[in-house]
Amino acid sequence: MRVLDLKLLRDLRRLWAQALAIALVVAGGVATLLMSMGSYRSLEETRTAYYERHQFADIFALVRRAPMGLVDRIAEIPGVAAVDARVAKLALLDIPGFPEPATGQFVSLPEQGEPALNRLYIRSGRLPAPGRDQEVAVSESFAKAHGFAPGARFSAVLNGRKRDLLVVGTVLSPEFIYAIGPGDVMPDDRRFGIVWMSEKALASAFDLEGAFSSVTLKLLRDASEREVIMRLDALLDRYGGQAAYGRKDQTSHAFLDHELDMLSNMSRTLPPIFLLVAAFLVNLTLGRLIALEREQVGLFKALGYSDFAVALHYLKFVAALVLIGIAIGSVVGTWLGAVVTNLFSEFFRFPFLIFSKSPDLYIAAALLSLAAGAVGALRALREVAALPPAVAMQPPAPPRFRHVLPLGLYLNRILSQPAVMMLRSIAHHPFRAAFTVLGMALATAILIVSLFTRDTMEQLIDVTYFLADRQDATVSFTEKRPWDVVHQVARLPGVITAEPYREIPIRVRHRNVERRIMISGRPPGADLSRIIDENLRPVVLPESGLAISAMLAQILGVRVGDDVEVDLLEGQRRTVILPVAALVEDYFGIRGMMNADALSRLMREAPAVNGVHVAVDESELGSLYLAIKRTPAVSGLALQRTSLANFRETIAILITTMASIYTGLAAIIAFGVVYNSARISLSERARELASLRVLGFTRAEVLRILLLELALLTLVAQIPGWVMGYGLAWIMRTNLAGELMRVRLVVGHSTYVLASAVVLVAAVLSALVVRRRVHQLDLVAVLKTRD
């Protein structure tokens, strides 16, 4: 083995603790990349396979009542590969032992064979048999929430008539991976479920024999979705059709897409930060290591080793550290990726899971890590190559000390001698101190960016559930109802206050950007479900014009006062021009708001409502539930406290779990940065400290000089770390913002405190290691000089 390679192995053995600390920083970057991208690819491949195997539709449309003969004309639309017409209706459910009214989305199944599209995956039991009107299959999540198994029974109010139903199977559907009930913003498996029933039985219950109320389409590969939707709308319009929409606007697919985008964005945000810290740490460590081995470098060059050979030796040292980090990060990242993938797959209820271990991902992680290490080592290697042997073998020139403070100010009159020596050391080596501070500041910053999601989730909950939507419950109707229904709801048991709302689907355009959203009409002075602006202040809707989400304004590129083009997709369909009257804050989805009277005029209809927000006396909830179950026009009752609990158990736990993983990796990196800074400082000053011991200083006094410097630099690093952490959190928040959910940038005081506390704990642990090293200093060995 070559001499330099032997030296490399001895250096790795001698500096194993520092080498491991650097390797762990690299491992953190590799693990975050593999975890986020690995889980993203796994879930994306699982979704793609699920959609393809079970023929998930491309276009969806609802209609009041269309004859089955229309299906052949729909199939003739250019670009359509398959059509599935069915009956789909909402109905209230009465479940034994469950007092709250639940809602079921009833979907018909063909009498013979499977549906052409959105085919079901049977988890248990079987599908309803032809001619057995009571038999149903239910979604697996709904069945688990109520303990249903084949043979269970419950009741449903179908078109005003109560029917007893028999569960014969539990199933999964690609159409309802993420199922949200009417009036809810989060899935609630106990109160909303999908129920499949034979087509003959469901059509008979809703007087739709020979007709359909829902149609889904599968497109050919090169078909134009926009053109097919226009032709489909033209066919369905005369039958009371609502505007058709594509996959991107289908609720289940859109939410799943949003979650996958969040994973993808995390993989583009945090791993580069971790690898940047790794590059900085390699630069700091290698540069100071070469300075300590200055005489050895000169000796090797004097013995005939070329500049390239010596530089390659140190590059191998860096490569060894990075390869160790890649190995550790690959194992940890693969395991964490499997954990995250299983977590998301359980939430979205996939029937199977494809865990992707793409070789290209591991190669990319390795190459990025090696590149980060090489970039970090570049400056130190350049110094090695430029160092002449004669100069290198001489002791470095002593630094030129100068007075930092005026001569009349003597620090030793104010501070203790160890403190004065510590301050002089920092003042005489400003660049060394600055790099140490920067490294610790970066450690604090990555902890802040990992922790800030906790604060944003709590702020989102506070604004959404306590500042904006303050109602106790929301009553939704199967179809729009006259305004007088508000008084009927207000007379229900336990209802204290009732506020109506009206929603209609629209397409809003500005220039070439278009989105399908809902316009919500609110009465003046609404206090239960309030509209707030970007400064979290209540907004009074203007008598004319459209208020839109700030996110929608950003997507469309409009400001207050600009005009937008609006296609009304209900009633008398027409296109109108509306001014943007206000921007509002809305963390879930993108939508528009209007004064209820202005919306009625726009729709050219008498005042109508889709639902009513209510404040309820909790002592009367039981009576309210019974009354709702006896009201056929009601499609669902959304409970705000249940929605909040579901949010904490679903989306919040997914985000906080990811944040916890990143925080743990960030804490390891923080320890690596602080520990390396402490060990390098000890190596650089070993001769000085040994000299002080010989001059009569005790071990405690020598240790105090070294640790005081570490403590001061750690404390000084916190403020710039907070600033950088806030900036990184802004980048993270910007990358995670989506059309379905977004958060404000909120970094609480506790986050700063916790991030700094982790770095300070790392400093204390490093100090304990350094303390042991100082006590073990061999004074003779350290003070020896080469003749």
N, C-alpha and C positions, 0 to 999 in steps of 0.2 A: 504494500500500500504506500502511496506517495506520502511524503513528509507533510505536505499541507493538508492532505485528507486525514492523517493521524491527528494533526493539530485540531482539525474541525471536530472530530469525535471527542477529543479531550475538552474542547470549549463547550460542546453541548452537554457533556457530563458535568463540567464545572459550573456552568450557568444554567443548569436544568430548570431551576425555579423561574428565572427570568424568561427562559425559552418557552416554558409551558405557559406563562402568563401571556406572552405574545401570541402563541399558538391558539390560546383560548379566544383572544380577540378575533383572530382570523376565523376560528371555528364559529364564532357568533355570526359573522357576516355570511358564511357558507350556510349555516343552519337556517337563518332567516330566509335566505333566497330559496333553498330547497323546500322549506316548510311552506312558504306562501305560494311559490310557483308550482310546487309539487301537488299541493292540495287543490290549487286552482285547476291545473290540468286534469287531475283525477276527477273532480266534480264536473268539469266541462265535458270530458270524454264519457262519463257516466250519463250525463244529461243527453248528449248527442245519441248515444246508443239506445237509451230509453225512448227518446223521441222517434228514432228510426224503426225500432222493433215494434212499437205500439202505434205507429202512424199518427203522430201528433199533427193536428191540422195547422194550416198556414193562415187561414182567414176565418173569422167568426162573425155571425150576425144574428140578431134577435128580431122577431116579427110578431105582430099581434096574432094573425091567423092566415096562413098561406096554404093553398091546396097542394097535395102531394104531386099533382101533375106538373107543378112548376119545377120540380127537381130535374126533369129532363132538359128543360130550357137552361137551367143553371149549369148543367153539365156540358152544354154546348158552348159556353163562354170560352173563347180562346185562352189557352193556358191552364185550364182546370183539368186536373188529373183524376180527382175523385170528389164525390159529394156525399155528405151524410146529413139527412134531414131528420129531425127528432122533435120531441116535446120536452121543453125545459121550463119548469115553474118553481117559484119559491112557495113554501108552505110552513106554517107553524107546527111544531112537534110537541107532543105531550109525553114525557118520558117518566115511567114509574120511578118514584123515589127521588126525582129531580124537580124541585119546585119551580125553578126559573123556566120561562118559555124558551125553547130552542128553535132554531130555524133549519129547515132542510132544503137543499137545492135538489129538486127531483129531476132526474134525467131518464128519458125512456131508452129501452133496449129493444132491438128488433126481435120479433117473435121467433125467428129462426136465424141461427148463426150469430156471429159477432158483429159489432158495429164496423162500418167501413173505415172510420177514423176514430182516433182517441180510444184505442182498444184497452180493455181492462186487464190488469194483472191480478189473478185470484190468489189471495193470501190464505183463505180458509173457506171451507164449504163449497158452494157452487153459485151460479147465477140463477135468477128467477126462472122457473119453468113456464112455458107457454100455457095460457089458460088459468094460471093460478094468480088471481088478482091480488092476494094478500102478500105474496112473497116479494121481498126486496133484498138487495145487496147494499151494504153501506161502506163508506170509506173507513179504512183501517184505523186512522187516528181517532175518528168519532167513536168507533166501536171500542177502542181501548179506553177512551175517556169515560165510557159508561159501563165497561165490563161486558159489552155485548159479545156473544158467540152465536153460531148458528143455533136457532131455536129461541132466541130472545124476542121479546115483543115490545112494541111501543105504538103510539097513536099519532096520526097526523090529520090536520084540517085541510082537506083538498077541495078547493073551490067552495068553501062554506060547509062542507060535510066531513064529519069526523070518521076516520077509518082506522081499524086495527090492522097493524102490519106485522109480518113475521120475517125476521132476519134469517136468511139462508146462506149468506156468505159475506166475507169482508174482502174488499178489493182496493187496488191502487189504480190511479189514472194519471197519465201525463198531463191532462188538462187541469188537474187540481193538486199539484204538488204543494202549492201555497194557497190555501183556501181561506178567504176572508168573508165573513157574513155581512149583511146589510147594516150600515151605520157604524161598523167597526173599522179600526185602522190596523188591527193586529189579528192574527188567527186565534180562534178560541174553539178548541176541539170539543169542549163540553157543550157549547151552545150553537155550534154551526157544523153541519155535516152534509156530505153528499149522499144521496139516496138514489139508487138505480132501480127502476121498476119496468115491468113489461110495457111495451108501447101501447098495446090494446087497453090495458088497465088504466094507464096514465092519461091516454087520450080520451077515454070514456069519462074519467073523473073531471076533466077540464073542458068537456064538450069540443074536443079537437079531433074527432074521428075523420080520417081522410085528410088531415091537415097537419101542419107542423108549426112550431113557434121558435125554433132555433135551427140554424144550418151552419155546418162547418165545411170548409173546402181545403183540398190539398192541391198545390200548384205544381205544374211542370217546372223543371229546373230553370229554364230561361224565361219564364213567364213574368209579366209586369204586374206586381201586386197592386199598384195604384190603378191600372187599367181594369183589372178584374174587379176590384172593389167598386169602381164607378159603374160598371155594367151590372154588378150584383145589386147595388143600391137602386138602380133604375128598375130592375125587375121586382124588387121587394117593396118599393115605395107605395104602390097602390094597395098593398095588403097590411099597411101599418108598420112597415119595417123601420127599425132603428139603424143608424149608419153602421155599416160593416167596418171591421178593423182587423189589422194584421197581428202577428205574434207580438210585436214590440209593445202593443197596447193591451195584450191579454194579461190579466192581473197576475196569474201564477207565474207565467214566463217572465214578466217584467220584474217581479220581486226577486226571482231566482237570478236573473241577469244582473240586478243591482248588487246582490251579495257576491256574485262571482267577480264583478267589476271591483268591488272593495278589496277582495283578495289580490286581484291583479295589481291594483294601485299600491297596496301595501308592499308588494314585491318590488315595485319600482321606486319606493320611497325609503324604507328603512334599511334594506341590505346595502345600498350605496353609502349610506351614512356610516354603517358599521365598518365597511371596507375602507372608507376614508380615514376613520380613526385608526384602523390597522396599519394603513400606509404611514400615517403620522408617527405611530408608535415605533414602527420599524426604522423610520428615519431618525427619530430621537435616540433609540437604543443603539443602532449601528454606528451612528456618528460619534456618540460618546464612547462606545466600545473601541472604535479605531483610535480615538484620542488616547485611551488608556494603553493601547498596544502599539503606540507610536514607535517605540524602540524596536519591537519585534518586526514591524513592517520594514524599518530601515535595515535590519539585519538580513531579512530575506532578500531584499533587493541587492544588498552588498554581496550576498552569496551567489548572485546570478539569476535570481527569479525575476521574470519580466513584470512590468506594471500590470499587464493583462492577467498573468498567473496569480498575482496577489489579489487583484480586484475580483477575479473569478472565485478565489477562495472565500472571500467574504460574501459574494453573491450566493455561493453554495450554502453558506451559513443561513442566509435569509431564506433560500429555497427549502432548506430542511425545516425551518420553523413553519413556513407556510404549508408545506406538505403535511406536517403533523396536524396543523390546524384544519387542513382540508379533510384529512382522515376523520378527525373527531367531529367536525361539522357535518360531514356526510352521514355518519351514523346517527348523530342527534337530529339532524334535519330530516332524515328519512322517518325516524320514529315520530317526531313532532308532526310531520306531514300526514302520517297515518292517523294520528290522534285528531288533528283538525279536520281531516276528510271525514272521519267517522262521526265527529260532532255535527258537521253540516249535513251529512247524509241522514242522520237520525232526525234532524230538524225538518228536512225537506221530504222525508219518507220515500227514498228511492227503493225500488224492489231489489236492486242489486248494486254492487259497488265495484267500479274499476279503479284500482289504485295504480297510478302511472309512475313508473320508475324510468323515465326517459333518459337514456345515456347522454343525450345532448345537454340536458339540464345539469348533470354532474360535471360534464366537460366545461360548460360555460362558467359554473361556479368555481371550478379549479383555475381556469384561465383568468377570470377576474381577480381571484385572490393572488395568483402569481403576478399579475400585472400590478396590483396594489403594492405587493411587496417589493417589486422591482422599482416602481416609482419612488417608494419610500427610501430605498437604498441608493438611489441615483446620486444624491449629493455627497453621501459618504464615500461612495466608490470613486467619484471624481476627485475627491481629496486624496484618496489612496494613490491614484494614478499620478497625481501631480506632485507627490511628496518625494524630493530627492533623497537618496540613501544617506548621504552625509548629514543632511539636515535632520532626517528622521531619527538617526541614532543619537543625536545630541538631546539633552533634556530640553523641553520647551522653554522658550524665553519667559522669564517671570512677568506676570502682568504688571502694567504700569498703574500703580495705585494712585488715586487722587482723592482729595477731600470732596465729599458730596455735599456736606453742610458747611456753613461758615465756621472759621476757626474758633470764633468766640463761643460756639455752641458745642459743648462736650457731651456726647451721648452717655459717657460712663458716669456722669453726674446724675443722669435721669434713669438709666437702665442698668440692669445687672451686666456683668462682664460677658456671660454667655450670650445674652441678647444682643449686645454690641457686636460681638464677633459674628453672630448670625446675620445681622443687618449689613455688616461690611462685606460678608461673603456674597450676599445677594447683589449689593451695589457694584461689586467688582466683577460680577459675572451676570450682567443684565440679560444677555441673550439666552444663556442657560436657564435662568429663572423664568424668562418670558415663555420659553418653549414648555417648561414644566407646567406653568400656569395654563397655557393653552391646552395641553393634554388633559389636565384635570377639568378644565371648563368643558371640553368636548364630552368627557365622561358624564358630567352633570347634565349637559344638553340632551344626550341620547336617553337619559333616564326621564327627563321631563317630557320628551316627545312620546315616550312609551307610556307614560302615566296620564297624559292629559285627557285621553278618551273617557276616563272615569268622570272627570269634571264636566265634560261636554254632555255625557249621557244624563247626568243629574240635572243639568241646566235645561236640556231638551224636555225632560220629564216635567220639570217645574213650569216651564212656559206652556207646554202643550196641555197638560192635564190640570193645571191650577190657575194659569193666567189667561189662556185663550178658551179652551173647551172646559167650562166649569159645570156643565150639566151633570146630573146624576145618571141619566139614561137618555137614549134616543129611540123613539118609536118610528119605525119605517113601515111604509105601505107598499103593497104589491104594485099599485099603479098610482098615478097622481090623483089627488083627492081635492074636492072643493075646499075653499078657505074655512068653511064652517066646521070642518072636522077638528080644527084646533080647539073649539069650545067643547067638543065631545071628549077629546083627550084630557082637557083641563078638569073635567068632571070625573075622571077615573079615580079610584081609591088611592089616596096618598099623594096625588099630584099637587104640588104647591104652585108651581109656575110652568107655563107652557109657551114655547117659542117655535114657530114654524120655520121651515126652510123649503126652498124649491130648487131642484137641480135639473139641468138639462145638458146633454152632451153637445159640444161644439168642436169645430176645427178652427184654430186661430193661426193667422199667417202674418208675417211681416217680411216683405221682399221674398226671398226663396226659402225661408225657414218656416216650418209648419209643425204644430203639435195638436193632438187630440186631447182635450181636457174637459172638465165639468165646470159650468158656471153655477154658482150657488147664490140664490136670491135670499137676502136677509131683510127682515123688517127693521125700520128705523128704531134705534134704541135697544137693540138686542143686547142682553146682558149675560145670558147663560153661555152661549157660544159666541165669544167675542172675536173680533178681527183686530189684529195688532200690527203695527208697522215695524220697520227695521230697528227702531229704538225701543221696542216692546211697549209702546203706548197704544191705547185703544184707538181705533179708526172709526170715524163716522162716515159711512158710505155716501158718496155724493148722489144727488137726485138723478144724475145721468152719467153715462160713461162706465168704464170697466176698471175695477181694481184687480191687479194680478199679482201673483207671487213674485218676489224679487228674483228668484231663480228663473222663472219663466221670462221675466224681462231681460235677464242676462242672456238666455238662450235665443230670444227673438231679436235682441239688440235694440230694445226700445227704452224710452224714458217717459216720465210723466209728461203728457201733452202730445205724444206721438199717436198716430192712428194705426189701428190694426184691422185686418180683414177677418171677419168671423163668418163661418158657415154654420147655420143653425141646423142641427141634426135631429130635431124632433118637431112635431107639429107641421106648420107651414114652412117647409124647408126653403130657406133663401139665404143670400149672402148680404151682410151688412158691414158698414164701416163704423167702428166704435173708437172713441178716444180713450187712451190710458189715463184714468183719473187719479190713480193712487197705486203705490207699491206696498204690499203687505208681507209680513213674515209668516212663512208656513213651512214647517220642518218636514212634513210628510206630503209627498206628491207636489204637483204643480197644478194650480187651478185659478179660476177667476171668481170674483164676487161682484154682485150688483145689488142695488136697492131693489127690494122685492117688487115694488110698484113699477119701477123702470123695466124690470125683467118681464113683468106681465104685459106691459105695453109693447116690448120688443117681440114677444111671442104672439101678440095679438090674441090673447086669451083672457078669460076671467081669472082673478087671483086663485092660484092653486098651490098645493103643497105636496112634497114627496115624503116628508117626515116631520116630526116634532121633537125638539129638545125639551126635556122636562127636569125640574127639580122635584125630588121625591122625599117624603117623610119616611125614613128608614123603618120605622115601626109599622108602616102600612105596606111594606114591600110584598108580603105574602098575598094580600088582597089584590094588589096591583097585578101580580103574576097571574092570578086566576082570571082577572078581568081581561087581560091581554089574550090569554088562551081562548077566551070566548068571543074574540073579535076577529072575524074572518078576513077583514081588509088588511090586518096587520101582517107584515111579512117577517118582522123581527124586532127584538128589543135589545139594543146594545147598552151594556152597563159600563160606565166609565171606570169604576174601581176595578172591575174584572179586566178591562182593557189594559189598565196600568199594570196589574199583576202579570198579565200575559206578556206585556212588553219587557218587564224585568226578567221573566223566565225564558224569553226567546231571544229577541234581537240584542238586548242589553247584555245577556250572558255570553252570546257569541262574540260580541265586540270586546267585552271585558276579559274573556278568556284569551283572545288573541293578544290583548294588551298585556295581560299577566305574563304570557310567554315571552313577549318582547322585553318586558321589564326585567324578567329573570336573566335573559341574555345580556341586557344592558348593564345589569349589576355585575355580571362576570367581567364585562369589558371595563367597567369602572375600576374594579379591583385590579385588573391587569395594568391599567394606566398608572394608578397610584403606586402599586407595588413596584413596577419597573422604575418609576421616578425615584422612589426611596432607595432601591438597591443600587441604582447607578450613582446616586449622590454619595452613598456609602463607599462605592468603589473608587470614585474620583477623589474623595477626601480621606481615604484610609490612611495615607501617609501623614496628613495634617493631624488627624485624630490620634494616631499613634505617637506623634511628636508631643502632643499635649499630655498624653499619658506619661511619657518619659519626664516631662517637665513638672509632674506632680498633680495633674488633674485626675480626679477620681473617675471611675467608669460612669457614674451618674451624671457628672458634669459634662463629660465628653458626649454622652448620649443626648443630654439636654440641648447642646449646641446643634446637633444634627436634626433632632426632632422638632426643635423650635422652627427651623427653616422649613421643614416639611409641613408643619402646622400652619405657618403663616402663608405659604404658597397655596395650600389647600383652601384656606379661608378666602384669600384674594381671588381665587379662581371661581368662586361661587357666583358673584355678580355677573361677570361675562358669560358664565355658564347658563345663568337664567335668561340672559338676553338671547344667546344662541338657541337655547331650548325653545323659547317663545317663537323665534323665527322658524325653526324646524317644525314646530307644532302647526304653524300657519301653512307651511308647505304640505304637511300631512293632511290637514283639514281641507285644503283646496283640492288635493288629489282624491280625497274620499267623498267629496260632495257629489251627489247624484240627483237625478230628477225625482226619485222616489223617497229619498231621505237624505238629510244633510244636517249639520250641526253648526252652532256658533263657535267661534274660537274662545274658549273659556279655560284659562289655566288658573286654578285656585291657589291660594296661599299654601294650602296643605301639600300641593304637588311640589312646589318649590322646596318646602321644608323637607319632604320625604326624599326628594332627589338628592338634596345636599346631605341629608342624614346618611344615605347609603354611601356617598363618597367619603364622608367623615368616618363611617365605620370601616370602610376599606382602608382609610389612612391609619386608623387605630390598629387594625390587624397587620398592616404593613409595618407599623412602628414596633409591634411586638416581635416580628421576624427580625427587623433591623437591630432591635435591642439584643437579641440573642447573638447576632453576628458581631456586634460591637464587643460584647463580653468575651467572645472567642477570638478576638484579634490577636495574632501572633506578632508582637511588637518587633522582634528581631527580623522576621521575614518581611514585614511591611517596610521597615526602615532600610533594608539592604538596598544598595545601589550597584549597578553593574560597573565594573572597572573599565 
